Amino acid sequence: MGSSLENRLGNLIHEIQEIRKDIIIHKIEKVTTAQAKINAWKSLGEKISTKWDNVSAVEEISNQREKSW
């Protein structure tokens, strides 16, 4: 009888360890995906910055708000 309980406990411990591994892997995947998205936005920001025509943001907004009609 004791052996049966020990086996069941051993199986439960093993399953809990597997679940913990799965949770850790899932978290790592989420972080990796988020980091890739952040890197993509940073790269896009750098591309836009290199193409910017040296007009300050304040001037750009001011020009957009001027009414020419």
Secondary structure, 3 states (H helix, E strand, C coil): CHHHHHHHHHHHHHHHHHHHHHHHHHHHHHHHHHHHHHHHHHHHHHHHHHHCCCCCHHHHHHHHHCCCC
